[in-house]
Amino acid sequence: MVKKILITAAIALMLLVGSPFISPALAATTEELIAAAQTSADTGFMLMCSALVLLMTPGLAFFYGGFVRDRNILNTLMMSFLLMGIVGVTWVLWGYSLAFAPGTPFIGGLQWLGLNGVSASMAVTDYLKGSAPEEVVSYSATIPHQTFMIYQAMFAIITPALISGAIVERVSFRAYALFVLIWSTFIYCPLAHMVWAKGGFLGLYGGIGALDFAGGTVVHISSGISALVAAIVIGPRKTYPSQLTSPHNVPFILLGAGLLWFGWFGFNAGSALASGGLATVAFVTTNTAAAAAALTWLILEKVLRGKPTAVGVATGAVAGLVGITPAAGFVPPLAAILIGSITAVCCFFAINLKHKVQIDDSLDTFPVHGVGGTVGAILTGIFATVEVNEFGKDGLLRGNFGQLGIQLAAIAVAVIFAGVGTFIILKILDATVGLRLSAEEEYQGMDIVEHGEEGYGEEFAGGLSIKQNS
């Protein structure tokens, strides 16, 4: 019995450390098994992260929905759910190809239309090794090409949905549907290509070298500046600012923020494109920044306004998540505390400034996502270190003064491209289908006018109005 145990242990040791007694064929087989196991682990991890990112869109729907009047709750929820349908189809038909296929430094080609050639079996690294056309750049990927595609689809879904927060309670649902269809194609796809695709103008692989781990530039700055432009072009609600109302359902806001926080682990940790140390760092920095931002927001409210609020802690957590997004896989956890707190302070005062200039960005999309994404991108250029991610760059604190300039240049490109593009899209839609409902329809409520439904029954709505009037 002891002899059998010793023989088994010796064989296991030889397999682990190698031995001249092991044949090359057996060694090759062992390497293949290890590689297959790693691919399975990474693929499972990435599919789970894809599901987490998709969950963020319903989470955003509840987060936004809690803020609006009860007669507009369904329409607000629909403005997020709609993206799951539109982009869920267009990303397969043309979006992924425009965003990631080989092309110019500014947009991808058309060779992957309908996912032509996007295999569910060939690993992303196989393309990089030259066994197929080179395209997708990753940090350490062993995942199938189609896994990468569906993961990126979830980013493409939630990004235009963020814009809805600035224009709720007044925009025609038809105009909104056309807007997000055009915006996701002509604004999101080129920006994603410029930052993340191989050879993209702004990115690490053949571009100017901007650091954006999970979408500070591509997702938050682009949606934030587009939201600001949309709020200005479309104009304020008829009740703004004379008849502002409190959020109709604060528990929805907390539920939505909680789902966003939960899903954000897929958003940031999944951007490592493999399970392992880098994904762990991104997970830890994400949670740390969100926690620091939530605490900072509560402290600001207590000191400056007298009471910490549930809406405040939810908004602060989201601001911290936005701020850490470009930095998650490039900075250590202690830097994440500073990034979360600094972002929270900037977003807090940006909201105050928005109220003073009286731009009806209904749910503070630009102060949170536009400002938060910008602050996060700048701080990435300060705190980044190759000790965390060898595929990244050192930032200002590590002696690389030029990285901050690169970050600022990428921010400027995103702001100008998204801002001007959004303005043009909105003007075309306004001249063709129109952007807004009539004043009477707006007062009546979006749910009945646009969808023929009510979010709450008469008994609940009546009780709610009595409670509000008491």
MARVO-789098 format. One record per residue (C-alpha): y negated, x, z; residue in one letter. Coordinates in steps of 0.2 Angstrom, whole numbers, m for minus. Example, Ala and Ser with C-alpha at 12.3 -4.5 7.8 and 13.67 -1.06 7.14 Angstrom:
BEGIN
+-------+-------+-------+-----+
! north !  east !    up ! res !
+-------+-------+-------+-----+
!    22 !    62 !    39 !   A !
!     5 !    68 !    36 !   S !
+-------+-------+-------+-----+
//
This chain:
BEGIN
+-------+-------+-------+-----+
! north !  east !    up ! res !
+-------+-------+-------+-----+
!     0 !     0 !     0 !   M !
!   m12 !    14 !     5 !   V !
!    m7 !    23 !   m11 !   K !
!   m12 !     8 !   m22 !   K !
!   m29 !     6 !   m13 !   I !
!   m33 !    25 !   m16 !   L !
!   m28 !    24 !   m35 !   I !
!   m39 !     8 !   m37 !   T !
!   m54 !    16 !   m28 !   A !
!   m52 !    32 !   m39 !   A !
!   m52 !    22 !   m55 !   I !
!   m67 !    12 !   m49 !   A !
!   m76 !    28 !   m44 !   L !
!   m73 !    36 !   m62 !   M !
!   m79 !    20 !   m70 !   L !
!   m95 !    21 !   m60 !   L !
!   m99 !    40 !   m61 !   V !
!   m90 !    44 !   m77 !   G !
!   m75 !    56 !   m79 !   S !
!   m68 !    68 !   m92 !   P !
!   m52 !    58 !   m89 !   F !
!   m60 !    42 !   m96 !   I !
!   m58 !    40 !  m115 !   S !
!   m74 !    38 !  m126 !   P !
!   m68 !    21 !  m131 !   A !
!   m66 !    15 !  m113 !   L !
!   m83 !    22 !  m109 !   A !
!   m91 !    13 !  m123 !   A !
!   m82 !    m3 !  m118 !   T !
!   m89 !    m1 !  m101 !   T !
!  m107 !     2 !  m107 !   E !
!  m105 !   m14 !  m118 !   E !
!  m100 !   m24 !  m103 !   L !
!  m114 !   m18 !   m93 !   I !
!  m126 !   m22 !  m107 !   A !
!  m119 !   m39 !  m109 !   A !
!  m120 !   m43 !   m91 !   A !
!  m139 !   m37 !   m91 !   Q !
!  m142 !   m48 !  m106 !   T !
!  m134 !   m63 !   m98 !   S !
!  m144 !   m60 !   m82 !   A !
!  m161 !   m58 !   m90 !   D !
!  m158 !   m73 !  m102 !   T !
!  m153 !   m84 !   m87 !   G !
!  m169 !   m78 !   m78 !   F !
!  m180 !   m81 !   m93 !   M !
!  m173 !   m99 !   m96 !   L !
!  m177 !  m103 !   m78 !   M !
!  m194 !   m96 !   m80 !   C !
!  m197 !  m106 !   m95 !   S !
!  m192 !  m122 !   m86 !   A !
!  m204 !  m117 !   m72 !   L !
!  m219 !  m115 !   m84 !   V !
!  m215 !  m132 !   m92 !   L !
!  m216 !  m140 !   m75 !   L !
!  m234 !  m133 !   m73 !   M !
!  m240 !  m146 !   m86 !   T !
!  m234 !  m161 !   m76 !   P !
!  m241 !  m152 !   m61 !   G !
!  m258 !  m150 !   m69 !   L !
!  m257 !  m169 !   m74 !   A !
!  m255 !  m174 !   m56 !   F !
!  m268 !  m161 !   m50 !   F !
!  m281 !  m168 !   m63 !   Y !
!  m276 !  m186 !   m60 !   G !
!  m280 !  m186 !   m42 !   G !
!  m298 !  m182 !   m45 !   F !
!  m302 !  m196 !   m57 !   V !
!  m306 !  m214 !   m54 !   R !
!  m290 !  m225 !   m52 !   D !
!  m294 !  m234 !   m68 !   R !
!  m292 !  m218 !   m78 !   N !
!  m277 !  m211 !   m69 !   I !
!  m264 !  m214 !   m83 !   L !
!  m275 !  m208 !   m97 !   N !
!  m278 !  m192 !   m87 !   T !
!  m259 !  m189 !   m85 !   L !
!  m256 !  m193 !  m103 !   M !
!  m269 !  m179 !  m108 !   M !
!  m257 !  m167 !  m101 !   S !
!  m240 !  m175 !  m106 !   F !
!  m246 !  m177 !  m124 !   L !
!  m246 !  m158 !  m126 !   L !
!  m228 !  m157 !  m122 !   M !
!  m225 !  m168 !  m137 !   G !
!  m237 !  m160 !  m149 !   I !
!  m235 !  m142 !  m146 !   V !
!  m216 !  m144 !  m142 !   G !
!  m215 !  m148 !  m161 !   V !
!  m229 !  m138 !  m169 !   T !
!  m223 !  m122 !  m160 !   W !
!  m206 !  m123 !  m168 !   V !
!  m214 !  m128 !  m185 !   L !
!  m228 !  m115 !  m187 !   W !
!  m236 !  m110 !  m170 !   G !
!  m223 !   m97 !  m165 !   Y !
!  m224 !   m88 !  m182 !   S !
!  m243 !   m88 !  m182 !   L !
!  m243 !   m81 !  m164 !   A !
!  m230 !   m68 !  m165 !   F !
!  m223 !   m64 !  m182 !   A !
!  m228 !   m48 !  m191 !   P !
!  m245 !   m51 !  m199 !   G !
!  m263 !   m45 !  m198 !   T !
!  m271 !   m38 !  m182 !   P !
!  m278 !   m56 !  m179 !   F !
!  m264 !   m68 !  m184 !   I !
!  m246 !   m68 !  m187 !   G !
!  m237 !   m71 !  m204 !   G !
!  m228 !   m87 !  m210 !   L !
!  m210 !   m79 !  m211 !   Q !
!  m204 !   m88 !  m195 !   W !
!  m210 !  m105 !  m200 !   L !
!  m197 !  m118 !  m193 !   G !
!  m190 !  m103 !  m183 !   L !
!  m183 !   m96 !  m199 !   N !
!  m174 !   m80 !  m194 !   G !
!  m178 !   m82 !  m175 !   V !
!  m160 !   m80 !  m169 !   S !
!  m152 !   m86 !  m152 !   A !
!  m140 !   m71 !  m152 !   S !
!  m150 !   m56 !  m158 !   M !
!  m159 !   m48 !  m143 !   A !
!  m177 !   m44 !  m144 !   V !
!  m174 !   m26 !  m142 !   T !
!  m163 !   m26 !  m158 !   D !
!  m179 !   m29 !  m168 !   Y !
!  m188 !   m15 !  m159 !   L !
!  m173 !    m3 !  m164 !   K !
!  m175 !    m7 !  m182 !   G !
!  m160 !   m18 !  m185 !   S !
!  m172 !   m32 !  m190 !   A !
!  m190 !   m34 !  m194 !   P !
!  m201 !   m28 !  m179 !   E !
!  m211 !   m40 !  m171 !   E !
!  m210 !   m45 !  m153 !   V !
!  m216 !   m32 !  m140 !   V !
!  m209 !   m33 !  m122 !   S !
!  m210 !   m22 !  m107 !   Y !
!  m191 !   m21 !  m105 !   S !
!  m182 !   m35 !  m114 !   A !
!  m164 !   m38 !  m117 !   T !
!  m166 !   m57 !  m121 !   I !
!  m162 !   m66 !  m137 !   P !
!  m177 !   m69 !  m148 !   H !
!  m176 !   m88 !  m147 !   Q !
!  m177 !   m86 !  m128 !   T !
!  m193 !   m77 !  m130 !   F !
!  m199 !   m90 !  m142 !   M !
!  m196 !  m105 !  m130 !   I !
!  m204 !   m96 !  m115 !   Y !
!  m220 !   m93 !  m125 !   Q !
!  m219 !  m111 !  m131 !   A !
!  m222 !  m116 !  m113 !   M !
!  m238 !  m106 !  m112 !   F !
!  m244 !  m114 !  m128 !   A !
!  m241 !  m131 !  m121 !   I !
!  m251 !  m129 !  m105 !   I !
!  m266 !  m120 !  m111 !   T !
!  m274 !  m134 !  m121 !   P !
!  m270 !  m146 !  m107 !   A !
!  m281 !  m136 !   m96 !   L !
!  m296 !  m141 !  m107 !   I !
!  m294 !  m159 !  m103 !   S !
!  m301 !  m157 !   m86 !   G !
!  m318 !  m155 !   m92 !   A !
!  m318 !  m170 !  m103 !   I !
!  m308 !  m184 !   m94 !   V !
!  m314 !  m202 !   m92 !   E !
!  m324 !  m203 !  m109 !   R !
!  m315 !  m195 !  m124 !   V !
!  m305 !  m205 !  m137 !   S !
!  m287 !  m202 !  m135 !   F !
!  m285 !  m201 !  m154 !   R !
!  m299 !  m188 !  m155 !   A !
!  m291 !  m178 !  m140 !   Y !
!  m274 !  m178 !  m149 !   A !
!  m282 !  m171 !  m165 !   L !
!  m292 !  m159 !  m155 !   F !
!  m278 !  m151 !  m146 !   V !
!  m267 !  m151 !  m162 !   L !
!  m281 !  m141 !  m171 !   I !
!  m286 !  m130 !  m156 !   W !
!  m268 !  m125 !  m152 !   S !
!  m266 !  m119 !  m170 !   T !
!  m282 !  m111 !  m174 !   F !
!  m288 !  m104 !  m157 !   I !
!  m273 !  m102 !  m146 !   Y !
!  m261 !   m94 !  m159 !   C !
!  m273 !   m81 !  m165 !   P !
!  m278 !   m76 !  m148 !   L !
!  m259 !   m75 !  m142 !   A !
!  m256 !   m64 !  m158 !   H !
!  m271 !   m52 !  m154 !   M !
!  m266 !   m49 !  m136 !   V !
!  m247 !   m50 !  m135 !   W !
!  m240 !   m47 !  m153 !   A !
!  m236 !   m30 !  m159 !   K !
!  m250 !   m23 !  m169 !   G !
!  m262 !   m37 !  m161 !   G !
!  m280 !   m32 !  m161 !   F !
!  m283 !   m33 !  m142 !   L !
!  m266 !   m28 !  m136 !   G !
!  m257 !   m13 !  m129 !   L !
!  m246 !   m11 !  m144 !   Y !
!  m256 !    m5 !  m158 !   G !
!  m273 !   m13 !  m152 !   G !
!  m287 !    m8 !  m141 !   I !
!  m276 !    m8 !  m126 !   G !
!  m282 !   m23 !  m116 !   A !
!  m271 !   m27 !  m101 !   L !
!  m266 !   m46 !   m99 !   D !
!  m250 !   m47 !   m91 !   F !
!  m248 !   m66 !   m91 !   A !
!  m263 !   m74 !  m100 !   G !
!  m279 !   m71 !   m91 !   G !
!  m287 !   m69 !  m108 !   T !
!  m276 !   m79 !  m119 !   V !
!  m274 !   m94 !  m107 !   V !
!  m288 !   m95 !   m94 !   H !
!  m303 !   m88 !  m103 !   I !
!  m300 !   m97 !  m119 !   S !
!  m297 !  m114 !  m111 !   S !
!  m311 !  m111 !   m99 !   G !
!  m324 !  m107 !  m111 !   I !
!  m318 !  m121 !  m123 !   S !
!  m319 !  m133 !  m109 !   A !
!  m337 !  m128 !  m106 !   L !
!  m341 !  m130 !  m124 !   V !
!  m332 !  m147 !  m125 !   A !
!  m342 !  m154 !  m110 !   A !
!  m358 !  m149 !  m117 !   I !
!  m355 !  m156 !  m135 !   V !
!  m347 !  m172 !  m129 !   I !
!  m360 !  m175 !  m115 !   G !
!  m358 !  m182 !   m98 !   P !
!  m350 !  m198 !   m92 !   R !
!  m361 !  m213 !   m91 !   K !
!  m360 !  m213 !   m72 !   T !
!  m365 !  m194 !   m71 !   Y !
!  m373 !  m189 !   m60 !   P !
!  m380 !  m205 !   m52 !   S !
!  m363 !  m213 !   m48 !   Q !
!  m351 !  m199 !   m43 !   L !
!  m335 !  m205 !   m34 !   T !
!  m323 !  m196 !   m22 !   S !
!  m306 !  m191 !   m29 !   P !
!  m295 !  m207 !   m29 !   H !
!  m279 !  m199 !   m23 !   N !
!  m280 !  m182 !   m13 !   V !
!  m261 !  m182 !   m11 !   P !
!  m259 !  m181 !   m30 !   F !
!  m271 !  m166 !   m30 !   I !
!  m260 !  m157 !   m17 !   L !
!  m244 !  m162 !   m26 !   L !
!  m251 !  m155 !   m42 !   G !
!  m257 !  m139 !   m34 !   A !
!  m240 !  m136 !   m26 !   G !
!  m231 !  m139 !   m42 !   L !
!  m243 !  m127 !   m51 !   L !
!  m240 !  m114 !   m37 !   W !
!  m222 !  m116 !   m39 !   F !
!  m222 !  m115 !   m58 !   G !
!  m233 !  m100 !   m58 !   W !
!  m219 !   m89 !   m52 !   F !
!  m211 !   m92 !   m69 !   G !
!  m228 !   m90 !   m78 !   F !
!  m231 !   m73 !   m70 !   N !
!  m214 !   m66 !   m65 !   A !
!  m206 !   m72 !   m81 !   G !
!  m219 !   m61 !   m91 !   S !
!  m209 !   m46 !   m86 !   A !
!  m196 !   m53 !   m99 !   L !
!  m182 !   m47 !   m88 !   A !
!  m176 !   m49 !   m71 !   S !
!  m179 !   m34 !   m60 !   G !
!  m192 !   m24 !   m51 !   G !
!  m207 !   m28 !   m62 !   L !
!  m203 !   m47 !   m61 !   A !
!  m202 !   m45 !   m42 !   T !
!  m219 !   m36 !   m41 !   V !
!  m227 !   m50 !   m52 !   A !
!  m219 !   m63 !   m41 !   F !
!  m225 !   m55 !   m25 !   V !
!  m243 !   m52 !   m31 !   T !
!  m244 !   m70 !   m38 !   T !
!  m239 !   m78 !   m21 !   N !
!  m251 !   m65 !   m11 !   T !
!  m266 !   m69 !   m22 !   A !
!  m264 !   m87 !   m21 !   A !
!  m262 !   m87 !    m2 !   A !
!  m277 !   m75 !     0 !   A !
!  m288 !   m86 !   m11 !   A !
!  m283 !  m102 !    m2 !   A !
!  m288 !   m95 !    15 !   L !
!  m304 !   m88 !     8 !   T !
!  m309 !  m105 !     1 !   W !
!  m305 !  m113 !    18 !   L !
!  m316 !  m100 !    27 !   I !
!  m330 !  m103 !    14 !   L !
!  m329 !  m122 !    17 !   E !
!  m329 !  m120 !    36 !   K !
!  m343 !  m108 !    37 !   V !
!  m355 !  m116 !    23 !   L !
!  m350 !  m134 !    24 !   R !
!  m343 !  m137 !    41 !   G !
!  m326 !  m143 !    37 !   K !
!  m311 !  m136 !    27 !   P !
!  m304 !  m149 !    15 !   T !
!  m287 !  m152 !     7 !   A !
!  m296 !  m152 !   m10 !   V !
!  m303 !  m135 !    m6 !   G !
!  m287 !  m127 !    m2 !   V !
!  m279 !  m134 !   m17 !   A !
!  m293 !  m128 !   m28 !   T !
!  m294 !  m111 !   m20 !   G !
!  m275 !  m108 !   m22 !   A !
!  m277 !  m112 !   m41 !   V !
!  m291 !  m101 !   m42 !   A !
!  m281 !   m87 !   m35 !   G !
!  m267 !   m90 !   m46 !   L !
!  m279 !   m89 !   m61 !   V !
!  m286 !   m73 !   m55 !   G !
!  m270 !   m64 !   m53 !   I !
!  m263 !   m69 !   m69 !   T !
!  m269 !   m55 !   m80 !   P !
!  m265 !   m42 !   m66 !   A !
!  m249 !   m48 !   m59 !   A !
!  m238 !   m35 !   m67 !   G !
!  m250 !   m21 !   m66 !   F !
!  m256 !   m20 !   m48 !   V !
!  m249 !   m18 !   m31 !   P !
!  m248 !   m32 !   m18 !   P !
!  m263 !   m26 !    m7 !   L !
!  m274 !   m26 !   m23 !   A !
!  m268 !   m44 !   m25 !   A !
!  m276 !   m49 !    m9 !   I !
!  m292 !   m43 !   m15 !   L !
!  m291 !   m51 !   m32 !   I !
!  m286 !   m68 !   m24 !   G !
!  m301 !   m67 !   m12 !   S !
!  m314 !   m61 !   m24 !   I !
!  m309 !   m73 !   m37 !   T !
!  m310 !   m87 !   m24 !   A !
!  m328 !   m82 !   m19 !   V !
!  m333 !   m81 !   m37 !   C !
!  m326 !   m98 !   m42 !   C !
!  m333 !  m107 !   m26 !   F !
!  m350 !  m102 !   m31 !   F !
!  m348 !  m105 !   m49 !   A !
!  m344 !  m123 !   m45 !   I !
!  m360 !  m125 !   m34 !   N !
!  m369 !  m118 !   m49 !   L !
!  m361 !  m130 !   m61 !   K !
!  m368 !  m144 !   m50 !   H !
!  m385 !  m137 !   m50 !   K !
!  m386 !  m136 !   m69 !   V !
!  m378 !  m153 !   m71 !   Q !
!  m365 !  m149 !   m84 !   I !
!  m352 !  m163 !   m83 !   D !
!  m337 !  m152 !   m83 !   D !
!  m328 !  m166 !   m74 !   S !
!  m314 !  m157 !   m64 !   L !
!  m322 !  m139 !   m64 !   D !
!  m311 !  m132 !   m78 !   T !
!  m324 !  m118 !   m83 !   F !
!  m328 !  m113 !   m65 !   P !
!  m310 !  m111 !   m60 !   V !
!  m301 !  m106 !   m76 !   H !
!  m315 !   m98 !   m86 !   G !
!  m324 !   m89 !   m72 !   V !
!  m307 !   m85 !   m63 !   G !
!  m299 !   m78 !   m79 !   G !
!  m314 !   m67 !   m82 !   T !
!  m315 !   m61 !   m64 !   V !
!  m296 !   m57 !   m65 !   G !
!  m297 !   m48 !   m81 !   A !
!  m311 !   m37 !   m75 !   I !
!  m302 !   m33 !   m58 !   L !
!  m286 !   m29 !   m68 !   T !
!  m296 !   m15 !   m76 !   G !
!  m301 !    m9 !   m59 !   I !
!  m284 !   m10 !   m49 !   F !
!  m271 !    m7 !   m62 !   A !
!  m259 !     7 !   m60 !   T !
!  m245 !    14 !   m70 !   V !
!  m236 !    17 !   m53 !   E !
!  m232 !    m2 !   m54 !   V !
!  m229 !    m3 !   m73 !   N !
!  m226 !    12 !   m83 !   E !
!  m230 !     2 !   m99 !   F !
!  m247 !    m2 !   m93 !   G !
!  m262 !     9 !   m89 !   K !
!  m272 !    15 !   m74 !   D !
!  m288 !     6 !   m70 !   G !
!  m305 !    12 !   m64 !   L !
!  m299 !    16 !   m46 !   L !
!  m286 !    28 !   m54 !   R !
!  m299 !    37 !   m64 !   G !
!  m297 !    28 !   m81 !   N !
!  m315 !    22 !   m82 !   F !
!  m313 !    17 !  m100 !   G !
!  m301 !     3 !   m96 !   Q !
!  m314 !    m8 !   m88 !   L !
!  m324 !    m7 !  m105 !   G !
!  m309 !   m12 !  m114 !   I !
!  m306 !   m27 !  m103 !   Q !
!  m324 !   m32 !  m105 !   L !
!  m322 !   m31 !  m124 !   A !
!  m307 !   m42 !  m124 !   A !
!  m316 !   m54 !  m113 !   I !
!  m330 !   m55 !  m126 !   A !
!  m319 !   m57 !  m140 !   V !
!  m310 !   m72 !  m132 !   A !
!  m326 !   m80 !  m126 !   V !
!  m334 !   m79 !  m143 !   I !
!  m319 !   m84 !  m153 !   F !
!  m314 !   m98 !  m142 !   A !
!  m331 !  m104 !  m139 !   G !
!  m337 !  m104 !  m158 !   V !
!  m320 !  m111 !  m164 !   G !
!  m321 !  m125 !  m151 !   T !
!  m338 !  m130 !  m156 !   F !
!  m334 !  m131 !  m174 !   I !
!  m318 !  m141 !  m171 !   I !
!  m328 !  m154 !  m160 !   L !
!  m342 !  m156 !  m173 !   K !
!  m329 !  m159 !  m187 !   I !
!  m320 !  m172 !  m177 !   L !
!  m336 !  m180 !  m171 !   D !
!  m342 !  m182 !  m189 !   A !
!  m325 !  m189 !  m194 !   T !
!  m316 !  m199 !  m181 !   V !
!  m329 !  m199 !  m167 !   G !
!  m326 !  m191 !  m150 !   L !
!  m331 !  m204 !  m137 !   R !
!  m327 !  m222 !  m132 !   L !
!  m342 !  m234 !  m131 !   S !
!  m351 !  m236 !  m114 !   A !
!  m343 !  m253 !  m111 !   E !
!  m326 !  m246 !  m114 !   E !
!  m329 !  m231 !  m103 !   E !
!  m335 !  m243 !   m89 !   Y !
!  m319 !  m253 !   m91 !   Q !
!  m308 !  m239 !   m89 !   G !
!  m298 !  m228 !  m100 !   M !
!  m281 !  m234 !   m95 !   D !
!  m283 !  m252 !  m101 !   I !
!  m294 !  m248 !  m116 !   V !
!  m283 !  m233 !  m123 !   E !
!  m266 !  m238 !  m117 !   H !
!  m265 !  m256 !  m112 !   G !
!  m258 !  m251 !   m95 !   E !
!  m264 !  m250 !   m77 !   E !
!  m259 !  m236 !   m65 !   G !
!  m259 !  m247 !   m50 !   Y !
!  m256 !  m265 !   m48 !   G !
!  m270 !  m277 !   m43 !   E !
!  m265 !  m278 !   m25 !   E !
!  m266 !  m259 !   m23 !   F !
!  m282 !  m258 !   m33 !   A !
!  m290 !  m271 !   m23 !   G !
!  m285 !  m264 !    m7 !   G !
!  m291 !  m247 !   m13 !   L !
!  m308 !  m254 !   m18 !   S !
!  m310 !  m263 !    m1 !   I !
!  m306 !  m247 !     8 !   K !
!  m318 !  m237 !    m2 !   Q !
!  m332 !  m250 !     1 !   N !
!  m329 !  m251 !    19 !   S !
+-------+-------+-------+-----+
//
